[in-house]
Amino acid sequence: MSALRVPSPDGRKASLLATIGPVDRPGIVLSAHTDVVPVEGQAWTVPPFAGVIRDESIYGRGATDMKGFLAVVLAAVPRLKEAAIAAPVHLAFSYDEEVGCRGAPDLVRALMQSVAPPALAIIGEPTTMRVVRAHKGKVARRLTVTGRTGHSAMPHRAANAVDAGVAIAHALRGLADQEIARGGDAAFDPPFTTIHVGSLHGGTMVNLVPELAVLEYEIRTMPGRDAGEILARIDEVVARERDRLRASAPEADIVSEELSAYPGLDTAADASMTRLVAGMAGDTQPATTVAFGTEAGLYAEAGIPTLVCGPGDMARGHKADEWIGFDELAAANAMMDRLADLLRWPSEEWIRVS
């Protein structure tokens, strides 16, 4: 067994990559993130970090998203060590997934540089053990608009940053409507690319022209939809508003900052690895899609066939009194047993049995 820390740029955090079995043969990646969302402002009835056991379930922040899968994988390590004879298993645990998949890109690069290209990656996000083959990609950005302040009685001598922010938000609404009209895939909910303004604020007093406004927006793209094309159109809108502001205040500016970005996932429903994971998970239904995003697209972009499948229900994630049932953990544990059996055979044999 070998292990590697993959640190963050500032060295304060790290992802973990551990390989069990032969590094020179294609194997299986088990991916999880180690971070959780905050609990502040939520009405918990149990201590959120105590792991309270009640009604055949465990309650706590991250129980379903996604410490449950992480615990199941770690508990399976002795079995995996014994079984990984012909194929390896790679444990890939990332930091800062919840704030934009920040740790995963370096982790995936480290994986691809240190082992034979994996045959399969399973992202253990909570899917109620359903096999998820696809989800949307995401880009989130912040626009900081700087104008010129002045008395509201003489707005022609100022440059209203809030006006510019509102104009951009209105244009984004128009682009969103175009995406709705464009349509997409009924397998997704909603079945189209979305553009969403999540925050717009600025100004301090009604009798002052605001010199600062901040707008945050996100795009969630359908598989196959080019986010770059949409961003280019948004950049054109921003450039027009910047020029309009500068006509009144040459020092005005609009600065764009990327908050987070990750690619979508689009694995074929009839792919051999889709069938293989369904067999391991005991999922007899057709592979499905989810509305939330994961790190799966990063593994898929690296050329690894990738699916999402794990215990728990994302509907409970990020909420007060988050929980996961012992029966759900047992189902994931059974999946680890089936996965361990595969590792006794070369990956080329897995397709035959799927």
C-alpha positions, 0 to 999 in steps of 0.5 A: 500500500502506498500513500501520497499527500497532495497539498493545497497551494498554501500548504494548509490543506491536503488531499490524500491518494492511497493505492492498494494493490499493483500500481502498474495495472488498471484499477478502481478509484473510490473518490470522496471529499473530506470537507463539510458545509457549516452548521451556523444558522441551522436549528440542530436538535442534536450536537452536529459533530457528535455522531449521535446514534438514534433510531438505527441511524447516525446523526451529524454534519456530513453523515450523508454528504459524505462521511458515510461513504468515506467510513464504509471505504475505510472500514473495507481497507483490510478486505481490499488489501487482501483482495487487490491481487490482479487490480488495484483500488485507489482511495482519492479523498479531496479537500474543499469540494463544497467550495468549488471542487478546489482540491480535486484537480491536483488530486486527479493529476497526481493520480494519473501521474503515479499509477496506470490509467484507472479502469473506473472511478466511483464517486461516492456522493449520496445517491441512495445507491442509485447509479448516476451517469450524468450531471450538469457542469457549473461555473460561478463568478463574481462581478465587482462594479466600480463607478463614481459616487455623487449626490443623488440630485446630480446623478449625471456627474456620477456613475451608478454602479447599481444601475450597471449591476441591474442591467447585467442581471437583466441581460443574464435573465434574457440569456437564461430565457434563451437557454430555456428555449434552446431545450435540452434533455428530459432526463434532467430536472430542469431539462435545460442549462440554467443561468442564475443571479444569486446575489446583487447588492450595493449602495449605502444611502438613498441620496448617494449615487452608489459607486460599488455593486457586487453581483454573483451568478452561476451557470449550470450547463447541460452535458454538451453545452459549451459554457465558454460560449455563454461566458463570452456572451456575458463578457460582451454584456459586461464590456458594454456596461463598462463602456457606458460607465466610463463615458461618465467616469473614466476610472470606472471598471467591472472586474470578473472573478471566478468563484468555482467551476467544474465540468459535468458528467455524461457517461453512456447509460449502456456503457459496460462500466455503468452495468458493472457499477449497477451490479456492485450497487445492487441497482436494477433500475436504469442509470439516472441523473442528478441535479447537484454537481460532483467531482466526477467530471474531473475524473471523466475529463482525465479519460476515466470511465466515471459513475456516481454512487453512494449511500444516503440521500442528498435531500438530507445533506446540508440541512439540520439533523443530517442523518444516514441509516445503518441499512444504507451503510450496510448496502454500501458495505455490500458494494465494497464486498463485491468490489473486492471480489473484482480486484482478484481479476484483471480489469479486462475480465470485468467487462465480461462479467458485467 
